[in-house]
Amino acid sequence: MSMNSAQAKRVTVSDIAAGCGVSRATVSLVLRESPLVHADTRARVQAEIVRQGYVYHRGAASLRRGTSNAVALVLNDLSNPFFAEFAGGVDAVLAEAGYVMLLGSTGESPQRQQAVLASLIEHDPAALILSPAEHSEPARLQRLLGTRMPVLVFNRALGDDEPGDGWDFLALDNRNGARMATEHLLAQGHRAIAFFGGHRDSSSCSERRAGYRDALAAAGIEPDPQWLVECAPTRLEATRQTGALFARDPAPTAAVCYNDAVALGLIGGLAARGRQAGRDFAVVGFDDIPEAAVSTPPLSTIAVAPRERGMQAARLILARLRGDSDLPRRIVAPVQLRVRASSVVAPTLSNGASA
């Protein structure tokens, strides 16, 4: 046999068993991390695995058992630290339960989302956690995913009321959070308050706008249409769109932002125009990503505990895999207002006088 042929030969469970004088069943138990194997035997098998360079083919093992130890997580914006925290929470719980996480990113593109999901399905995951891209088409997702696996939708609903036929939904308390953010700015004396960022046809943005309107209505204020500025929910787009807040007088003196990425982008856009958040313009975000507390100035925001939400999502999908419930669940996670320096500023009129 040539050297290339020998190198190409796949090491098998039988090779490992023969190399350390145990049965194939014992090797299989070690590979599955079973507690039934004595510690000394486990160590001997693991050493032989390393010596021979054996690679455990989990996909083939899953097919043999008729089960999968993988859960797919598909996110709409990996550039947003919120989703890095969320993914970390998902992974921590899955790893503890003996599952691995397959990660996909769609970049807010429904077309990319379809391609990513189709590719992940080929790996036969046991379940899917999906944070949908903006403008997702529920019917297309239903046709692609069907009932082949449990699905949990996070944050953005699909369709008018339900996330999908038989799919679980973990939502944030978007409306209440935006209402609290707006009430905080009203309590500071602001009356011209913008809602900045996101797209209104996204369910989460629509809900946050509704909470913003609730608070203004309770204060007897009808928002000027110019106060509602749409942009992609990213830092860069928020910086680019900052000028839209000051397109006409009187301009807003404060803004509730769709998320923290938008809020941090707005703070940068204000600085480029000679303004400073927390000094002459008040800013409140939504999410409480780790950077929010250490930004300049520290960002007031609605805290949703993204890592804890990831852990919650993973526990919900694992419960579904265990068959704990036959009915789809809709869970709304609570939120809290975190007041920091970016929003504690007295409002001023365009001529510089106090409001």
C-alpha positions as CSV (number, residue, x, y, z in Angstrom):
1,M,0.0,0.0,0.0
2,S,1.4,3.4,-0.9
3,M,2.0,6.1,1.7
4,N,-0.8,8.3,0.3
5,S,-3.3,5.3,0.5
6,A,-2.3,4.7,4.1
7,Q,-2.7,8.3,5.0
8,A,-6.1,8.4,3.3
9,K,-7.4,5.4,5.2
10,R,-10.0,6.4,7.8
11,V,-9.3,5.3,11.3
12,T,-12.3,3.3,12.6
13,V,-13.7,2.4,16.0
14,S,-12.4,-1.2,15.4
15,D,-8.9,0.2,15.0
16,I,-9.1,2.0,18.3
17,A,-10.6,-1.0,20.1
18,A,-7.8,-3.3,18.7
19,G,-5.1,-0.7,19.7
20,C,-6.0,-0.6,23.3
21,G,-7.5,-4.1,23.9
22,V,-11.2,-3.2,24.5
23,S,-14.4,-3.9,22.7
24,R,-15.9,-1.7,20.1
25,A,-18.9,-1.1,22.4
26,T,-16.5,0.3,25.0
27,V,-15.0,2.7,22.5
28,S,-18.4,3.8,21.4
29,L,-19.4,4.5,25.0
30,V,-16.3,6.6,25.5
31,L,-17.0,8.6,22.3
32,R,-20.5,9.3,23.7
33,E,-19.0,10.4,27.0
34,S,-21.0,7.7,28.9
35,P,-20.4,7.5,32.6
36,L,-20.6,3.7,32.5
37,V,-16.9,3.4,31.5
38,H,-14.3,3.1,34.3
39,A,-11.9,6.1,34.5
40,D,-8.8,4.1,33.7
41,T,-10.4,2.5,30.7
42,R,-11.6,5.8,29.5
43,A,-8.2,7.3,29.8
44,R,-6.6,4.4,27.8
45,V,-9.2,4.7,25.0
46,Q,-8.8,8.5,24.8
47,A,-5.0,8.1,24.6
48,E,-5.4,5.6,21.7
49,I,-7.8,8.0,20.0
50,V,-5.2,10.7,20.1
51,R,-2.4,8.4,19.0
52,Q,-4.3,7.1,15.9
53,G,-5.8,10.5,15.1
54,Y,-9.4,9.2,15.1
55,V,-12.2,11.7,14.2
56,Y,-15.6,11.0,15.5
57,H,-18.2,11.3,12.7
58,R,-21.1,12.7,14.6
59,G,-23.3,13.0,11.6
60,A,-23.0,9.3,10.8
61,A,-23.6,8.4,14.4
62,S,-26.7,10.5,14.5
63,L,-28.0,8.7,11.4
64,R,-27.4,5.3,13.1
65,R,-29.2,6.4,16.2
66,G,-32.0,8.3,14.4
67,T,-31.2,11.4,16.5
68,S,-29.0,14.5,16.1
69,N,-27.0,16.2,18.8
70,A,-26.9,19.5,16.9
71,V,-29.2,22.6,17.2
72,A,-29.1,25.3,14.5
73,L,-29.1,29.0,15.5
74,V,-29.7,31.4,12.7
75,L,-29.3,35.1,13.4
76,N,-30.1,38.2,11.4
77,D,-27.1,40.4,12.4
78,L,-23.9,39.0,13.8
79,S,-22.3,42.5,13.7
80,N,-24.6,43.5,16.6
81,P,-23.1,42.6,20.0
82,F,-26.6,41.8,21.2
83,F,-26.6,38.6,19.1
84,A,-23.1,37.6,20.1
85,E,-24.3,37.7,23.7
86,F,-27.5,35.8,22.8
87,A,-25.5,33.2,20.9
88,G,-23.2,32.7,23.9
89,G,-26.2,32.0,26.1
90,V,-27.6,29.5,23.6
91,D,-24.3,27.7,23.3
92,A,-23.7,27.5,27.1
93,V,-27.0,25.7,27.7
94,L,-26.7,23.4,24.6
95,A,-23.2,22.4,25.6
96,E,-24.3,21.5,29.1
97,A,-27.0,19.3,27.6
98,G,-24.6,17.5,25.3
99,Y,-25.6,19.4,22.1
100,V,-23.5,21.4,19.6
101,M,-24.6,24.6,18.0
102,L,-24.6,25.1,14.3
103,L,-24.5,28.9,13.6
104,G,-25.7,30.7,10.5
105,S,-26.0,34.4,9.8
106,T,-28.3,36.1,7.3
107,G,-27.3,39.8,7.4
108,E,-30.9,40.9,7.3
109,S,-31.4,39.3,3.9
110,P,-34.4,37.0,3.4
111,Q,-32.7,35.5,0.3
112,R,-29.6,34.7,2.3
113,Q,-31.8,33.3,5.1
114,Q,-33.4,30.8,2.7
115,A,-29.9,29.7,1.5
116,V,-28.5,29.4,5.0
117,L,-31.5,27.4,6.3
118,A,-31.4,25.1,3.3
119,S,-27.7,24.4,3.9
120,L,-28.2,23.8,7.6
121,I,-31.0,21.4,7.0
122,E,-28.6,19.2,5.1
123,H,-26.8,18.7,8.5
124,D,-30.0,17.4,10.0
125,P,-30.2,19.4,13.2
126,A,-32.5,18.3,15.9
127,A,-34.1,21.8,16.2
128,L,-33.8,25.4,15.1
129,I,-33.7,28.8,16.9
130,L,-34.3,31.6,14.4
131,S,-34.1,35.4,14.7
132,P,-35.7,36.3,11.4
133,A,-34.3,38.7,8.9
134,E,-36.3,41.8,8.2
135,H,-39.0,41.3,5.5
136,S,-39.0,37.5,6.0
137,E,-41.8,35.8,4.1
138,P,-43.5,33.3,6.5
139,A,-44.9,31.2,3.7
140,R,-41.4,30.6,2.2
141,L,-40.1,29.6,5.6
142,Q,-43.0,27.3,6.2
143,R,-42.4,25.6,2.9
144,L,-38.7,25.2,3.6
145,L,-38.9,24.1,7.2
146,G,-42.4,22.5,7.4
147,T,-42.6,20.2,10.5
148,R,-39.3,18.5,10.0
149,M,-37.9,19.9,13.4
150,P,-39.0,22.0,16.4
151,V,-38.5,25.7,15.7
152,L,-38.3,28.6,18.1
153,V,-38.6,32.1,16.7
154,F,-36.9,34.9,18.6
155,N,-37.9,38.5,18.9
156,R,-39.5,39.1,15.5
157,A,-42.8,37.5,14.8
158,L,-43.6,36.0,11.4
159,G,-47.0,37.0,10.1
160,D,-49.6,39.1,11.9
161,D,-50.1,37.2,15.1
162,E,-48.2,33.9,15.2
163,P,-44.5,33.1,14.5
164,G,-45.4,30.0,12.5
165,D,-47.7,27.0,12.5
166,G,-46.7,25.1,15.7
167,W,-43.5,27.1,16.3
168,D,-42.6,28.5,19.7
169,F,-42.0,32.2,20.0
170,L,-39.8,34.0,22.6
171,A,-40.4,37.7,22.4
172,L,-39.1,40.8,24.2
173,D,-41.5,43.2,25.9
174,N,-40.9,45.6,23.1
175,R,-43.9,47.9,23.6
176,N,-43.5,48.2,27.3
177,G,-39.8,48.9,27.0
178,A,-40.2,51.7,24.5
179,R,-43.0,53.2,26.6
180,M,-40.7,53.2,29.6
181,A,-37.9,54.8,27.6
182,T,-40.2,57.6,26.3
183,E,-41.7,58.2,29.7
184,H,-38.2,58.7,31.1
185,L,-37.5,61.4,28.5
186,L,-40.8,63.0,29.2
187,A,-39.9,63.1,32.9
188,Q,-36.7,64.9,32.0
189,G,-38.9,67.7,30.4
190,H,-38.6,66.7,26.7
191,R,-41.6,67.1,24.5
192,A,-40.1,66.8,21.0
193,I,-38.9,63.2,21.1
194,A,-37.9,61.2,18.1
195,F,-38.1,57.5,17.4
196,F,-34.9,56.7,15.6
197,G,-34.0,53.6,13.6
198,G,-35.4,50.3,12.5
199,H,-38.1,49.7,9.8
200,R,-41.7,50.0,10.6
201,D,-42.7,46.7,8.9
202,S,-40.5,44.8,11.3
203,S,-42.7,43.5,14.1
204,S,-40.2,44.4,16.8
205,C,-39.9,48.0,15.5
206,S,-43.6,48.3,15.1
207,E,-44.1,47.2,18.7
208,R,-41.4,49.6,20.0
209,R,-43.0,52.5,18.0
210,A,-46.3,51.6,19.5
211,G,-44.9,51.9,23.0
212,Y,-43.3,55.2,22.1
213,R,-46.7,56.5,20.8
214,D,-48.5,55.2,24.0
215,A,-46.3,57.3,26.2
216,L,-46.6,60.4,24.1
217,A,-50.4,60.0,23.8
218,A,-50.6,59.8,27.6
219,A,-48.7,63.1,27.8
220,G,-51.1,64.7,25.3
221,I,-48.5,64.8,22.5
222,E,-49.0,63.9,18.9
223,P,-45.7,63.0,17.3
224,D,-44.6,64.9,14.2
225,P,-44.1,62.5,11.3
226,Q,-40.6,64.0,11.0
227,W,-39.7,62.6,14.4
228,L,-40.0,59.0,13.1
229,V,-36.8,58.2,11.2
230,E,-36.3,54.8,9.6
231,C,-32.9,53.3,8.9
232,A,-31.3,49.9,9.0
233,P,-30.7,48.8,12.6
234,T,-27.0,49.2,12.5
235,R,-24.5,51.7,13.9
236,L,-23.2,52.8,10.5
237,E,-26.6,53.5,9.0
238,A,-27.7,55.4,12.2
239,T,-24.6,57.6,11.9
240,R,-25.4,58.3,8.3
241,Q,-29.1,59.1,9.0
242,T,-28.5,61.4,12.0
243,G,-29.0,64.5,9.9
244,A,-32.6,63.5,9.3
245,L,-33.4,64.4,12.9
246,F,-32.4,68.1,12.2
247,A,-34.0,68.5,8.8
248,R,-36.3,71.2,10.1
249,D,-37.0,73.4,13.1
250,P,-37.9,72.9,15.8
251,A,-35.8,69.7,15.9
252,P,-36.3,67.0,18.5
253,T,-34.3,67.3,21.7
254,A,-34.2,63.6,22.4
255,A,-34.6,60.2,20.8
256,V,-35.7,56.7,21.7
257,C,-33.6,54.4,19.5
258,Y,-34.6,51.1,18.0
259,N,-31.6,49.4,19.6
260,D,-28.2,50.1,21.2
261,A,-26.4,49.8,17.9
262,V,-28.6,52.6,16.5
263,A,-28.1,54.6,19.7
264,L,-24.3,54.4,19.6
265,G,-24.4,55.3,15.9
266,L,-26.6,58.3,16.7
267,I,-24.1,59.4,19.4
268,G,-21.4,59.3,16.8
269,G,-23.5,61.2,14.3
270,L,-24.3,63.9,16.9
271,A,-20.6,64.3,17.7
272,A,-19.9,64.8,14.0
273,R,-22.4,67.7,14.1
274,G,-20.9,69.3,17.1
275,R,-23.5,67.9,19.5
276,Q,-23.0,65.7,22.5
277,A,-25.4,63.1,23.8
278,G,-26.1,63.8,27.5
279,R,-25.2,67.5,27.1
280,D,-27.5,69.0,24.4
281,F,-29.4,65.9,23.1
282,A,-30.8,63.0,25.1
283,V,-30.5,59.4,23.8
284,V,-32.0,56.1,25.0
285,G,-31.2,52.7,23.4
286,F,-32.7,49.3,23.6
287,D,-30.9,46.0,24.5
288,D,-28.2,46.9,27.1
289,I,-25.3,45.4,25.2
290,P,-22.0,45.3,27.2
291,E,-20.7,48.4,25.4
292,A,-23.7,50.5,26.6
293,A,-22.4,50.9,30.1
294,V,-18.9,52.0,29.0
295,S,-19.7,54.2,25.9
296,T,-19.0,57.9,26.0
297,P,-21.3,59.0,27.5
298,P,-22.7,55.8,29.1
299,L,-25.9,54.9,27.3
300,S,-29.3,54.9,28.9
301,T,-31.1,51.8,27.6
302,I,-33.8,49.2,28.0
303,A,-32.1,46.1,29.4
304,V,-33.2,42.8,28.0
305,A,-30.3,40.6,29.3
306,P,-29.3,39.1,25.9
307,R,-27.2,36.3,27.3
308,E,-30.0,35.2,29.6
309,R,-32.4,35.4,26.6
310,G,-30.1,33.0,24.7
311,M,-30.1,30.6,27.6
312,Q,-33.8,30.8,27.9
313,A,-34.3,30.1,24.2
314,A,-32.0,27.1,24.4
315,R,-33.9,25.7,27.4
316,L,-37.2,26.2,25.6
317,I,-36.0,24.3,22.5
318,L,-34.5,21.5,24.6
319,A,-37.9,21.2,26.5
320,R,-39.6,20.9,23.1
321,L,-37.1,18.1,22.1
322,R,-38.0,16.3,25.3
323,G,-41.7,16.5,24.3
324,D,-42.7,18.5,27.4
325,S,-45.5,20.2,25.5
326,D,-47.6,19.7,22.4
327,L,-48.8,23.3,22.1
328,P,-46.8,26.2,20.7
329,R,-45.7,28.6,23.4
330,R,-45.5,32.4,23.2
331,I,-43.3,33.8,26.0
332,V,-42.6,37.5,26.5
333,A,-39.4,38.3,28.4
334,P,-39.4,41.3,30.8
335,V,-37.3,44.4,30.3
336,Q,-35.9,47.1,32.6
337,L,-34.9,50.8,32.2
338,R,-31.2,51.5,32.8
339,V,-30.7,55.3,33.3
340,R,-27.2,56.5,32.5
341,A,-25.6,59.8,31.4
342,S,-26.7,59.9,27.8
343,S,-30.3,60.8,28.6
344,V,-30.0,63.0,31.7
345,V,-30.1,66.4,30.0
346,A,-32.5,69.3,30.1
347,P,-34.2,70.0,26.8
348,T,-33.4,73.2,24.9
349,L,-35.2,75.0,22.1
350,S,-33.5,75.8,18.8
351,N,-32.5,79.3,20.1
352,G,-30.7,77.7,23.1
353,A,-33.2,78.8,25.8
354,S,-34.4,76.2,28.3
355,A,-37.7,74.6,27.4
